[in-house]
Amino acid sequence: MKRRDALKIGGTVLLSSSLFPLLQSCKEEDRLSWQPSFLNTDHALLIAALVDTILPKTDTPGGLDVGVDIFIDKVFDQL
């Protein structure tokens, strides 16, 4: 097997294993506390999950606490 093919396979395995839990985090019980103006509800939940993964709440406010998901929706709506 060539090195380039091995890197492609390894990258695919790593990427799929890291994205699967993120997609599973969008459960049916998850609801938005706001109404998206550009995104549909499924996309808004995905953006919220991504924001929470990248900027989680610790001893400081997280991305969802300061409304990064709402900001992203408003920016897309203005484009």
mmCIF file of the N, C-alpha and C atoms, coordinates in Angstrom:
data_MODEL
# 
_entry.id   MODEL 
# 
loop_
_atom_site.group_PDB 
_atom_site.id 
_atom_site.type_symbol 
_atom_site.label_atom_id 
_atom_site.label_alt_id 
_atom_site.label_comp_id 
_atom_site.label_asym_id 
_atom_site.label_entity_id 
_atom_site.label_seq_id 
_atom_site.pdbx_PDB_ins_code 
_atom_site.Cartn_x 
_atom_site.Cartn_y 
_atom_site.Cartn_z 
_atom_site.occupancy 
_atom_site.B_iso_or_equiv 
_atom_site.pdbx_formal_charge 
_atom_site.auth_seq_id 
_atom_site.auth_comp_id 
_atom_site.auth_asym_id 
_atom_site.auth_atom_id 
_atom_site.pdbx_PDB_model_num 
ATOM 1   N N  . MET A 1 1  ? 0.846   -1.167 0.000  1.00 0.00 ? 1  MET A N  1 
ATOM 2   C CA . MET A 1 1  ? 0.000   0.000  0.000  1.00 0.00 ? 1  MET A CA 1 
ATOM 3   C C  . MET A 1 1  ? 0.895   1.235  0.000  1.00 0.00 ? 1  MET A C  1 
ATOM 4   N N  . LYS A 1 2  ? 0.521   2.187  -0.775 1.00 0.00 ? 2  LYS A N  1 
ATOM 5   C CA . LYS A 1 2  ? 1.300   3.406  -0.848 1.00 0.00 ? 2  LYS A CA 1 
ATOM 6   C C  . LYS A 1 2  ? 1.019   4.296  0.358  1.00 0.00 ? 2  LYS A C  1 
ATOM 7   N N  . ARG A 1 3  ? 1.975   5.124  0.685  1.00 0.00 ? 3  ARG A N  1 
ATOM 8   C CA . ARG A 1 3  ? 1.875   5.989  1.856  1.00 0.00 ? 3  ARG A CA 1 
ATOM 9   C C  . ARG A 1 3  ? 0.685   6.940  1.740  1.00 0.00 ? 3  ARG A C  1 
ATOM 10  N N  . ARG A 1 4  ? 0.440   7.486  0.566  1.00 0.00 ? 4  ARG A N  1 
ATOM 11  C CA . ARG A 1 4  ? -0.661  8.429  0.363  1.00 0.00 ? 4  ARG A CA 1 
ATOM 12  C C  . ARG A 1 4  ? -2.011  7.751  0.591  1.00 0.00 ? 4  ARG A C  1 
ATOM 13  N N  . ASP A 1 5  ? -2.155  6.517  0.128  1.00 0.00 ? 5  ASP A N  1 
ATOM 14  C CA . ASP A 1 5  ? -3.400  5.774  0.350  1.00 0.00 ? 5  ASP A CA 1 
ATOM 15  C C  . ASP A 1 5  ? -3.598  5.473  1.833  1.00 0.00 ? 5  ASP A C  1 
ATOM 16  N N  . ALA A 1 6  ? -2.532  5.131  2.504  1.00 0.00 ? 6  ALA A N  1 
ATOM 17  C CA . ALA A 1 6  ? -2.637  4.849  3.938  1.00 0.00 ? 6  ALA A CA 1 
ATOM 18  C C  . ALA A 1 6  ? -3.045  6.099  4.717  1.00 0.00 ? 6  ALA A C  1 
ATOM 19  N N  . LEU A 1 7  ? -2.515  7.260  4.333  1.00 0.00 ? 7  LEU A N  1 
ATOM 20  C CA . LEU A 1 7  ? -2.898  8.503  4.999  1.00 0.00 ? 7  LEU A CA 1 
ATOM 21  C C  . LEU A 1 7  ? -4.360  8.850  4.754  1.00 0.00 ? 7  LEU A C  1 
ATOM 22  N N  . LYS A 1 8  ? -4.846  8.589  3.542  1.00 0.00 ? 8  LYS A N  1 
ATOM 23  C CA . LYS A 1 8  ? -6.256  8.848  3.240  1.00 0.00 ? 8  LYS A CA 1 
ATOM 24  C C  . LYS A 1 8  ? -7.155  7.961  4.091  1.00 0.00 ? 8  LYS A C  1 
ATOM 25  N N  . ILE A 1 9  ? -6.828  6.693  4.190  1.00 0.00 ? 9  ILE A N  1 
ATOM 26  C CA . ILE A 1 9  ? -7.636  5.755  4.974  1.00 0.00 ? 9  ILE A CA 1 
ATOM 27  C C  . ILE A 1 9  ? -7.585  6.118  6.450  1.00 0.00 ? 9  ILE A C  1 
ATOM 28  N N  . GLY A 1 10 ? -6.397  6.407  6.946  1.00 0.00 ? 10 GLY A N  1 
ATOM 29  C CA . GLY A 1 10 ? -6.254  6.782  8.352  1.00 0.00 ? 10 GLY A CA 1 
ATOM 30  C C  . GLY A 1 10 ? -6.984  8.073  8.681  1.00 0.00 ? 10 GLY A C  1 
ATOM 31  N N  . GLY A 1 11 ? -6.907  9.061  7.810  1.00 0.00 ? 11 GLY A N  1 
ATOM 32  C CA . GLY A 1 11 ? -7.618  10.316 8.022  1.00 0.00 ? 11 GLY A CA 1 
ATOM 33  C C  . GLY A 1 11 ? -9.117  10.140 8.004  1.00 0.00 ? 11 GLY A C  1 
ATOM 34  N N  . THR A 1 12 ? -9.600  9.284  7.107  1.00 0.00 ? 12 THR A N  1 
ATOM 35  C CA . THR A 1 12 ? -11.034 9.015  7.043  1.00 0.00 ? 12 THR A CA 1 
ATOM 36  C C  . THR A 1 12 ? -11.520 8.343  8.309  1.00 0.00 ? 12 THR A C  1 
ATOM 37  N N  . VAL A 1 13 ? -10.772 7.384  8.813  1.00 0.00 ? 13 VAL A N  1 
ATOM 38  C CA . VAL A 1 13 ? -11.155 6.679  10.033 1.00 0.00 ? 13 VAL A CA 1 
ATOM 39  C C  . VAL A 1 13 ? -11.165 7.636  11.222 1.00 0.00 ? 13 VAL A C  1 
ATOM 40  N N  . LEU A 1 14 ? -10.131 8.458  11.336 1.00 0.00 ? 14 LEU A N  1 
ATOM 41  C CA . LEU A 1 14 ? -10.067 9.403  12.451 1.00 0.00 ? 14 LEU A CA 1 
ATOM 42  C C  . LEU A 1 14 ? -11.165 10.451 12.364 1.00 0.00 ? 14 LEU A C  1 
ATOM 43  N N  . LEU A 1 15 ? -11.427 10.965 11.170 1.00 0.00 ? 15 LEU A N  1 
ATOM 44  C CA . LEU A 1 15 ? -12.442 11.986 11.004 1.00 0.00 ? 15 LEU A CA 1 
ATOM 45  C C  . LEU A 1 15 ? -13.829 11.433 11.291 1.00 0.00 ? 15 LEU A C  1 
ATOM 46  N N  . SER A 1 16 ? -14.119 10.242 10.786 1.00 0.00 ? 16 SER A N  1 
ATOM 47  C CA . SER A 1 16 ? -15.445 9.671  11.008 1.00 0.00 ? 16 SER A CA 1 
ATOM 48  C C  . SER A 1 16 ? -15.650 9.317  12.473 1.00 0.00 ? 16 SER A C  1 
ATOM 49  N N  . SER A 1 17 ? -14.606 8.873  13.149 1.00 0.00 ? 17 SER A N  1 
ATOM 50  C CA . SER A 1 17 ? -14.772 8.518  14.559 1.00 0.00 ? 17 SER A CA 1 
ATOM 51  C C  . SER A 1 17 ? -14.925 9.751  15.440 1.00 0.00 ? 17 SER A C  1 
ATOM 52  N N  . SER A 1 18 ? -14.414 10.897 15.011 1.00 0.00 ? 18 SER A N  1 
ATOM 53  C CA . SER A 1 18 ? -14.570 12.107 15.817 1.00 0.00 ? 18 SER A CA 1 
ATOM 54  C C  . SER A 1 18 ? -15.872 12.833 15.496 1.00 0.00 ? 18 SER A C  1 
ATOM 55  N N  . LEU A 1 19 ? -16.418 12.672 14.295 1.00 0.00 ? 19 LEU A N  1 
ATOM 56  C CA . LEU A 1 19 ? -17.666 13.338 13.940 1.00 0.00 ? 19 LEU A CA 1 
ATOM 57  C C  . LEU A 1 19 ? -18.897 12.572 14.402 1.00 0.00 ? 19 LEU A C  1 
ATOM 58  N N  . PHE A 1 20 ? -18.793 11.276 14.555 1.00 0.00 ? 20 PHE A N  1 
ATOM 59  C CA . PHE A 1 20 ? -19.954 10.472 14.929 1.00 0.00 ? 20 PHE A CA 1 
ATOM 60  C C  . PHE A 1 20 ? -20.533 10.873 16.280 1.00 0.00 ? 20 PHE A C  1 
ATOM 61  N N  . PRO A 1 21 ? -19.737 11.039 17.337 1.00 0.00 ? 21 PRO A N  1 
ATOM 62  C CA . PRO A 1 21 ? -20.322 11.489 18.613 1.00 0.00 ? 21 PRO A CA 1 
ATOM 63  C C  . PRO A 1 21 ? -20.920 12.884 18.529 1.00 0.00 ? 21 PRO A C  1 
ATOM 64  N N  . LEU A 1 22 ? -20.355 13.750 17.698 1.00 0.00 ? 22 LEU A N  1 
ATOM 65  C CA . LEU A 1 22 ? -20.896 15.095 17.546 1.00 0.00 ? 22 LEU A CA 1 
ATOM 66  C C  . LEU A 1 22 ? -22.284 15.052 16.932 1.00 0.00 ? 22 LEU A C  1 
ATOM 67  N N  . LEU A 1 23 ? -22.462 14.207 15.922 1.00 0.00 ? 23 LEU A N  1 
ATOM 68  C CA . LEU A 1 23 ? -23.775 14.094 15.299 1.00 0.00 ? 23 LEU A CA 1 
ATOM 69  C C  . LEU A 1 23 ? -24.779 13.411 16.215 1.00 0.00 ? 23 LEU A C  1 
ATOM 70  N N  . GLN A 1 24 ? -24.316 12.521 17.076 1.00 0.00 ? 24 GLN A N  1 
ATOM 71  C CA . GLN A 1 24 ? -25.213 11.871 18.011 1.00 0.00 ? 24 GLN A CA 1 
ATOM 72  C C  . GLN A 1 24 ? -25.647 12.800 19.131 1.00 0.00 ? 24 GLN A C  1 
ATOM 73  N N  . SER A 1 25 ? -24.912 13.870 19.346 1.00 0.00 ? 25 SER A N  1 
ATOM 74  C CA . SER A 1 25 ? -25.260 14.783 20.425 1.00 0.00 ? 25 SER A CA 1 
ATOM 75  C C  . SER A 1 25 ? -26.527 15.569 20.123 1.00 0.00 ? 25 SER A C  1 
ATOM 76  N N  . CYS A 1 26 ? -26.967 15.593 18.872 1.00 0.00 ? 26 CYS A N  1 
ATOM 77  C CA . CYS A 1 26 ? -28.220 16.261 18.518 1.00 0.00 ? 26 CYS A CA 1 
ATOM 78  C C  . CYS A 1 26 ? -29.364 15.285 18.727 1.00 0.00 ? 26 CYS A C  1 
ATOM 79  N N  . LYS A 1 27 ? -29.927 15.282 19.912 1.00 0.00 ? 27 LYS A N  1 
ATOM 80  C CA . LYS A 1 27 ? -30.992 14.350 20.248 1.00 0.00 ? 27 LYS A CA 1 
ATOM 81  C C  . LYS A 1 27 ? -32.348 14.980 19.977 1.00 0.00 ? 27 LYS A C  1 
ATOM 82  N N  . GLU A 1 28 ? -33.375 14.165 20.003 1.00 0.00 ? 28 GLU A N  1 
ATOM 83  C CA . GLU A 1 28 ? -34.728 14.658 19.826 1.00 0.00 ? 28 GLU A CA 1 
ATOM 84  C C  . GLU A 1 28 ? -35.131 15.595 20.951 1.00 0.00 ? 28 GLU A C  1 
ATOM 85  N N  . GLU A 1 29 ? -34.582 15.377 22.137 1.00 0.00 ? 29 GLU A N  1 
ATOM 86  C CA . GLU A 1 29 ? -34.979 16.208 23.264 1.00 0.00 ? 29 GLU A CA 1 
ATOM 87  C C  . GLU A 1 29 ? -34.311 17.578 23.238 1.00 0.00 ? 29 GLU A C  1 
ATOM 88  N N  . ASP A 1 30 ? -33.305 17.752 22.383 1.00 0.00 ? 30 ASP A N  1 
ATOM 89  C CA . ASP A 1 30 ? -32.671 19.061 22.254 1.00 0.00 ? 30 ASP A CA 1 
ATOM 90  C C  . ASP A 1 30 ? -33.629 20.005 21.540 1.00 0.00 ? 30 ASP A C  1 
ATOM 91  N N  . ARG A 1 31 ? -33.852 21.139 22.132 1.00 0.00 ? 31 ARG A N  1 
ATOM 92  C CA . ARG A 1 31 ? -34.706 22.157 21.534 1.00 0.00 ? 31 ARG A CA 1 
ATOM 93  C C  . ARG A 1 31 ? -33.976 23.484 21.596 1.00 0.00 ? 31 ARG A C  1 
ATOM 94  N N  . LEU A 1 32 ? -34.259 24.310 20.645 1.00 0.00 ? 32 LEU A N  1 
ATOM 95  C CA . LEU A 1 32 ? -33.671 25.640 20.625 1.00 0.00 ? 32 LEU A CA 1 
ATOM 96  C C  . LEU A 1 32 ? -34.509 26.567 21.492 1.00 0.00 ? 32 LEU A C  1 
ATOM 97  N N  . SER A 1 33 ? -33.852 27.484 22.156 1.00 0.00 ? 33 SER A N  1 
ATOM 98  C CA . SER A 1 33 ? -34.573 28.485 22.941 1.00 0.00 ? 33 SER A CA 1 
ATOM 99  C C  . SER A 1 33 ? -34.823 29.741 22.108 1.00 0.00 ? 33 SER A C  1 
ATOM 100 N N  . TRP A 1 34 ? -34.470 29.679 20.825 1.00 0.00 ? 34 TRP A N  1 
ATOM 101 C CA . TRP A 1 34 ? -34.645 30.815 19.929 1.00 0.00 ? 34 TRP A CA 1 
ATOM 102 C C  . TRP A 1 34 ? -35.102 30.302 18.577 1.00 0.00 ? 34 TRP A C  1 
ATOM 103 N N  . GLN A 1 35 ? -35.691 31.171 17.780 1.00 0.00 ? 35 GLN A N  1 
ATOM 104 C CA . GLN A 1 35 ? -36.183 30.801 16.451 1.00 0.00 ? 35 GLN A CA 1 
ATOM 105 C C  . GLN A 1 35 ? -35.180 31.247 15.399 1.00 0.00 ? 35 GLN A C  1 
ATOM 106 N N  . PRO A 1 36 ? -34.554 30.305 14.670 1.00 0.00 ? 36 PRO A N  1 
ATOM 107 C CA . PRO A 1 36 ? -33.586 30.697 13.646 1.00 0.00 ? 36 PRO A CA 1 
ATOM 108 C C  . PRO A 1 36 ? -34.259 31.445 12.498 1.00 0.00 ? 36 PRO A C  1 
ATOM 109 N N  . SER A 1 37 ? -33.560 32.436 11.953 1.00 0.00 ? 37 SER A N  1 
ATOM 110 C CA . SER A 1 37 ? -34.117 33.202 10.839 1.00 0.00 ? 37 SER A CA 1 
ATOM 111 C C  . SER A 1 37 ? -33.598 32.710 9.487  1.00 0.00 ? 37 SER A C  1 
ATOM 112 N N  . PHE A 1 38 ? -32.422 32.098 9.452  1.00 0.00 ? 38 PHE A N  1 
ATOM 113 C CA . PHE A 1 38 ? -31.864 31.606 8.191  1.00 0.00 ? 38 PHE A CA 1 
ATOM 114 C C  . PHE A 1 38 ? -31.788 30.085 8.175  1.00 0.00 ? 38 PHE A C  1 
ATOM 115 N N  . LEU A 1 39 ? -31.256 29.494 9.225  1.00 0.00 ? 39 LEU A N  1 
ATOM 116 C CA . LEU A 1 39 ? -31.059 28.049 9.301  1.00 0.00 ? 39 LEU A CA 1 
ATOM 117 C C  . LEU A 1 39 ? -32.364 27.347 9.627  1.00 0.00 ? 39 LEU A C  1 
ATOM 118 N N  . ASN A 1 40 ? -32.484 26.092 9.198  1.00 0.00 ? 40 ASN A N  1 
ATOM 119 C CA . ASN A 1 40 ? -33.618 25.315 9.679  1.00 0.00 ? 40 ASN A CA 1 
ATOM 120 C C  . ASN A 1 40 ? -33.246 24.752 11.054 1.00 0.00 ? 40 ASN A C  1 
ATOM 121 N N  . THR A 1 41 ? -34.180 24.126 11.722 1.00 0.00 ? 41 THR A N  1 
ATOM 122 C CA . THR A 1 41 ? -33.967 23.686 13.098 1.00 0.00 ? 41 THR A CA 1 
ATOM 123 C C  . THR A 1 41 ? -32.850 22.656 13.205 1.00 0.00 ? 41 THR A C  1 
ATOM 124 N N  . ASP A 1 42 ? -32.788 21.723 12.271 1.00 0.00 ? 42 ASP A N  1 
ATOM 125 C CA . ASP A 1 42 ? -31.732 20.705 12.312 1.00 0.00 ? 42 ASP A CA 1 
ATOM 126 C C  . ASP A 1 42 ? -30.351 21.328 12.152 1.00 0.00 ? 42 ASP A C  1 
ATOM 127 N N  . HIS A 1 43 ? -30.222 22.266 11.234 1.00 0.00 ? 43 HIS A N  1 
ATOM 128 C CA . HIS A 1 43 ? -28.934 22.923 11.030 1.00 0.00 ? 43 HIS A CA 1 
ATOM 129 C C  . HIS A 1 43 ? -28.565 23.781 12.233 1.00 0.00 ? 43 HIS A C  1 
ATOM 130 N N  . ALA A 1 44 ? -29.555 24.442 12.823 1.00 0.00 ? 44 ALA A N  1 
ATOM 131 C CA . ALA A 1 44 ? -29.281 25.264 14.005 1.00 0.00 ? 44 ALA A CA 1 
ATOM 132 C C  . ALA A 1 44 ? -28.822 24.395 15.175 1.00 0.00 ? 44 ALA A C  1 
ATOM 133 N N  . LEU A 1 45 ? -29.407 23.205 15.320 1.00 0.00 ? 45 LEU A N  1 
ATOM 134 C CA . LEU A 1 45 ? -28.971 22.287 16.375 1.00 0.00 ? 45 LEU A CA 1 
ATOM 135 C C  . LEU A 1 45 ? -27.543 21.797 16.116 1.00 0.00 ? 45 LEU A C  1 
ATOM 136 N N  . LEU A 1 46 ? -27.212 21.562 14.852 1.00 0.00 ? 46 LEU A N  1 
ATOM 137 C CA . LEU A 1 46 ? -25.855 21.144 14.504 1.00 0.00 ? 46 LEU A CA 1 
ATOM 138 C C  . LEU A 1 46 ? -24.856 22.266 14.797 1.00 0.00 ? 46 LEU A C  1 
ATOM 139 N N  . ILE A 1 47 ? -25.204 23.498 14.430 1.00 0.00 ? 47 ILE A N  1 
ATOM 140 C CA . ILE A 1 47 ? -24.336 24.641 14.727 1.00 0.00 ? 47 ILE A CA 1 
ATOM 141 C C  . ILE A 1 47 ? -24.172 24.787 16.237 1.00 0.00 ? 47 ILE A C  1 
ATOM 142 N N  . ALA A 1 48 ? -25.252 24.613 16.991 1.00 0.00 ? 48 ALA A N  1 
ATOM 143 C CA . ALA A 1 48 ? -25.166 24.719 18.449 1.00 0.00 ? 48 ALA A CA 1 
ATOM 144 C C  . ALA A 1 48 ? -24.253 23.636 19.023 1.00 0.00 ? 48 ALA A C  1 
ATOM 145 N N  . ALA A 1 49 ? -24.326 22.419 18.476 1.00 0.00 ? 49 ALA A N  1 
ATOM 146 C CA . ALA A 1 49 ? -23.455 21.343 18.945 1.00 0.00 ? 49 ALA A CA 1 
ATOM 147 C C  . ALA A 1 49 ? -21.994 21.638 18.612 1.00 0.00 ? 49 ALA A C  1 
ATOM 148 N N  . LEU A 1 50 ? -21.741 22.180 17.426 1.00 0.00 ? 50 LEU A N  1 
ATOM 149 C CA . LEU A 1 50 ? -20.377 22.540 17.051 1.00 0.00 ? 50 LEU A CA 1 
ATOM 150 C C  . LEU A 1 50 ? -19.833 23.660 17.937 1.00 0.00 ? 50 LEU A C  1 
ATOM 151 N N  . VAL A 1 51 ? -20.654 24.676 18.183 1.00 0.00 ? 51 VAL A N  1 
ATOM 152 C CA . VAL A 1 51 ? -20.233 25.783 19.036 1.00 0.00 ? 51 VAL A CA 1 
ATOM 153 C C  . VAL A 1 51 ? -19.924 25.286 20.438 1.00 0.00 ? 51 VAL A C  1 
ATOM 154 N N  . ASP A 1 52 ? -20.775 24.395 20.954 1.00 0.00 ? 52 ASP A N  1 
ATOM 155 C CA . ASP A 1 52 ? -20.554 23.868 22.296 1.00 0.00 ? 52 ASP A CA 1 
ATOM 156 C C  . ASP A 1 52 ? -19.312 22.987 22.357 1.00 0.00 ? 52 ASP A C  1 
ATOM 157 N N  . THR A 1 53 ? -18.976 22.319 21.262 1.00 0.00 ? 53 THR A N  1 
ATOM 158 C CA . THR A 1 53 ? -17.768 21.495 21.221 1.00 0.00 ? 53 THR A CA 1 
ATOM 159 C C  . THR A 1 53 ? -16.512 22.359 21.150 1.00 0.00 ? 53 THR A C  1 
ATOM 160 N N  . ILE A 1 54 ? -16.559 23.410 20.337 1.00 0.00 ? 54 ILE A N  1 
ATOM 161 C CA . ILE A 1 54 ? -15.384 24.259 20.158 1.00 0.00 ? 54 ILE A CA 1 
ATOM 162 C C  . ILE A 1 54 ? -15.181 25.192 21.345 1.00 0.00 ? 54 ILE A C  1 
ATOM 163 N N  . LEU A 1 55 ? -16.270 25.764 21.856 1.00 0.00 ? 55 LEU A N  1 
ATOM 164 C CA . LEU A 1 55 ? -16.204 26.708 22.982 1.00 0.00 ? 55 LEU A CA 1 
ATOM 165 C C  . LEU A 1 55 ? -17.074 26.210 24.131 1.00 0.00 ? 55 LEU A C  1 
ATOM 166 N N  . PRO A 1 56 ? -16.638 25.175 24.844 1.00 0.00 ? 56 PRO A N  1 
ATOM 167 C CA . PRO A 1 56 ? -17.481 24.624 25.923 1.00 0.00 ? 56 PRO A CA 1 
ATOM 168 C C  . PRO A 1 56 ? -17.505 25.538 27.146 1.00 0.00 ? 56 PRO A C  1 
ATOM 169 N N  . LYS A 1 57 ? -18.524 25.342 27.954 1.00 0.00 ? 57 LYS A N  1 
ATOM 170 C CA . LYS A 1 57 ? -18.643 26.101 29.196 1.00 0.00 ? 57 LYS A CA 1 
ATOM 171 C C  . LYS A 1 57 ? -17.695 25.503 30.232 1.00 0.00 ? 57 LYS A C  1 
ATOM 172 N N  . THR A 1 58 ? -16.861 26.339 30.796 1.00 0.00 ? 58 THR A N  1 
ATOM 173 C CA . THR A 1 58 ? -15.969 25.930 31.883 1.00 0.00 ? 58 THR A CA 1 
ATOM 174 C C  . THR A 1 58 ? -16.253 26.875 33.038 1.00 0.00 ? 58 THR A C  1 
ATOM 175 N N  . ASP A 1 59 ? -15.226 27.382 33.676 1.00 0.00 ? 59 ASP A N  1 
ATOM 176 C CA . ASP A 1 59 ? -15.456 28.387 34.709 1.00 0.00 ? 59 ASP A CA 1 
ATOM 177 C C  . ASP A 1 59 ? -15.779 29.746 34.082 1.00 0.00 ? 59 ASP A C  1 
ATOM 178 N N  . THR A 1 60 ? -15.617 29.858 32.761 1.00 0.00 ? 60 THR A N  1 
ATOM 179 C CA . THR A 1 60 ? -16.039 31.037 32.014 1.00 0.00 ? 60 THR A CA 1 
ATOM 180 C C  . THR A 1 60 ? -17.210 30.652 31.115 1.00 0.00 ? 60 THR A C  1 
ATOM 181 N N  . PRO A 1 61 ? -17.999 31.612 30.668 1.00 0.00 ? 61 PRO A N  1 
ATOM 182 C CA . PRO A 1 61 ? -19.132 31.283 29.795 1.00 0.00 ? 61 PRO A CA 1 
ATOM 183 C C  . PRO A 1 61 ? -18.673 30.623 28.497 1.00 0.00 ? 61 PRO A C  1 
ATOM 184 N N  . GLY A 1 62 ? -19.487 29.704 28.016 1.00 0.00 ? 62 GLY A N  1 
ATOM 185 C CA . GLY A 1 62 ? -19.192 29.030 26.763 1.00 0.00 ? 62 GLY A CA 1 
ATOM 186 C C  . GLY A 1 62 ? -19.813 29.748 25.584 1.00 0.00 ? 62 GLY A C  1 
ATOM 187 N N  . GLY A 1 63 ? -19.642 29.176 24.407 1.00 0.00 ? 63 GLY A N  1 
ATOM 188 C CA . GLY A 1 63 ? -20.151 29.777 23.183 1.00 0.00 ? 63 GLY A CA 1 
ATOM 189 C C  . GLY A 1 63 ? -21.665 29.893 23.151 1.00 0.00 ? 63 GLY A C  1 
ATOM 190 N N  . LEU A 1 64 ? -22.359 28.899 23.694 1.00 0.00 ? 64 LEU A N  1 
ATOM 191 C CA . LEU A 1 64 ? -23.818 28.963 23.726 1.00 0.00 ? 64 LEU A CA 1 
ATOM 192 C C  . LEU A 1 64 ? -24.308 29.988 24.738 1.00 0.00 ? 64 LEU A C  1 
ATOM 193 N N  . ASP A 1 65 ? -23.544 30.183 25.797 1.00 0.00 ? 65 ASP A N  1 
ATOM 194 C CA . ASP A 1 65 ? -23.942 31.146 26.826 1.00 0.00 ? 65 ASP A CA 1 
ATOM 195 C C  . ASP A 1 65 ? -23.929 32.579 26.305 1.00 0.00 ? 65 ASP A C  1 
ATOM 196 N N  . VAL A 1 66 ? -23.010 32.870 25.403 1.00 0.00 ? 66 VAL A N  1 
ATOM 197 C CA . VAL A 1 66 ? -22.915 34.231 24.869 1.00 0.00 ? 66 VAL A CA 1 
ATOM 198 C C  . VAL A 1 66 ? -23.628 34.373 23.526 1.00 0.00 ? 66 VAL A C  1 
ATOM 199 N N  . GLY A 1 67 ? -24.242 33.303 23.017 1.00 0.00 ? 67 GLY A N  1 
ATOM 200 C CA . GLY A 1 67 ? -25.072 33.380 21.821 1.00 0.00 ? 67 GLY A CA 1 
ATOM 201 C C  . GLY A 1 67 ? -24.331 33.323 20.507 1.00 0.00 ? 67 GLY A C  1 
ATOM 202 N N  . VAL A 1 68 ? -23.254 32.568 20.450 1.00 0.00 ? 68 VAL A N  1 
ATOM 203 C CA . VAL A 1 68 ? -22.503 32.449 19.202 1.00 0.00 ? 68 VAL A CA 1 
ATOM 204 C C  . VAL A 1 68 ? -23.351 31.777 18.123 1.00 0.00 ? 68 VAL A C  1 
ATOM 205 N N  . ASP A 1 69 ? -24.162 30.802 18.497 1.00 0.00 ? 69 ASP A N  1 
ATOM 206 C CA . ASP A 1 69 ? -25.020 30.131 17.512 1.00 0.00 ? 69 ASP A CA 1 
ATOM 207 C C  . ASP A 1 69 ? -26.058 31.095 16.930 1.00 0.00 ? 69 ASP A C  1 
ATOM 208 N N  . ILE A 1 70 ? -26.593 31.968 17.751 1.00 0.00 ? 70 ILE A N  1 
ATOM 209 C CA . ILE A 1 70 ? -27.554 32.966 17.273 1.00 0.00 ? 70 ILE A CA 1 
ATOM 210 C C  . ILE A 1 70 ? -26.848 33.969 16.361 1.00 0.00 ? 70 ILE A C  1 
ATOM 211 N N  . PHE A 1 71 ? -25.634 34.357 16.729 1.00 0.00 ? 71 PHE A N  1 
ATOM 212 C CA . PHE A 1 71 ? -24.854 35.285 15.914 1.00 0.00 ? 71 PHE A CA 1 
ATOM 213 C C  . PHE A 1 71 ? -24.565 34.691 14.540 1.00 0.00 ? 71 PHE A C  1 
ATOM 214 N N  . ILE A 1 72 ? -24.198 33.417 14.485 1.00 0.00 ? 72 ILE A N  1 
ATOM 215 C CA . ILE A 1 72 ? -23.913 32.763 13.210 1.00 0.00 ? 72 ILE A CA 1 
ATOM 216 C C  . ILE A 1 72 ? -25.166 32.775 12.324 1.00 0.00 ? 72 ILE A C  1 
ATOM 217 N N  . ASP A 1 73 ? -26.329 32.488 12.909 1.00 0.00 ? 73 ASP A N  1 
ATOM 218 C CA . ASP A 1 73 ? -27.579 32.516 12.157 1.00 0.00 ? 73 ASP A CA 1 
ATOM 219 C C  . ASP A 1 73 ? -27.852 33.919 11.624 1.00 0.00 ? 73 ASP A C  1 
ATOM 220 N N  . LYS A 1 74 ? -27.631 34.944 12.417 1.00 0.00 ? 74 LYS A N  1 
ATOM 221 C CA . LYS A 1 74 ? -27.882 36.320 11.978 1.00 0.00 ? 74 LYS A CA 1 
ATOM 222 C C  . LYS A 1 74 ? -26.904 36.738 10.884 1.00 0.00 ? 74 LYS A C  1 
ATOM 223 N N  . VAL A 1 75 ? -25.656 36.303 10.977 1.00 0.00 ? 75 VAL A N  1 
ATOM 224 C CA . VAL A 1 75 ? -24.672 36.630 9.930  1.00 0.00 ? 75 VAL A CA 1 
ATOM 225 C C  . VAL A 1 75 ? -25.080 35.976 8.611  1.00 0.00 ? 75 VAL A C  1 
ATOM 226 N N  . PHE A 1 76 ? -25.475 34.712 8.643  1.00 0.00 ? 76 PHE A N  1 
ATOM 227 C CA . PHE A 1 76 ? -25.911 34.037 7.414  1.00 0.00 ? 76 PHE A CA 1 
ATOM 228 C C  . PHE A 1 76 ? -27.163 34.690 6.848  1.00 0.00 ? 76 PHE A C  1 
ATOM 229 N N  . ASP A 1 77 ? -28.027 35.181 7.710  1.00 0.00 ? 77 ASP A N  1 
ATOM 230 C CA . ASP A 1 77 ? -29.247 35.833 7.250  1.00 0.00 ? 77 ASP A CA 1 
ATOM 231 C C  . ASP A 1 77 ? -28.951 37.156 6.545  1.00 0.00 ? 77 ASP A C  1 
ATOM 232 N N  . GLN A 1 78 ? -27.867 37.826 6.940  1.00 0.00 ? 78 GLN A N  1 
ATOM 233 C CA . GLN A 1 78 ? -27.506 39.115 6.351  1.00 0.00 ? 78 GLN A CA 1 
ATOM 234 C C  . GLN A 1 78 ? -26.743 38.985 5.027  1.00 0.00 ? 78 GLN A C  1 
ATOM 235 N N  . LEU A 1 79 ? -26.226 37.800 4.724  1.00 0.00 ? 79 LEU A N  1 
ATOM 236 C CA . LEU A 1 79 ? -25.453 37.618 3.479  1.00 0.00 ? 79 LEU A CA 1 
ATOM 237 C C  . LEU A 1 79 ? -26.322 37.654 2.260  1.00 0.00 ? 79 LEU A C  1 
# 
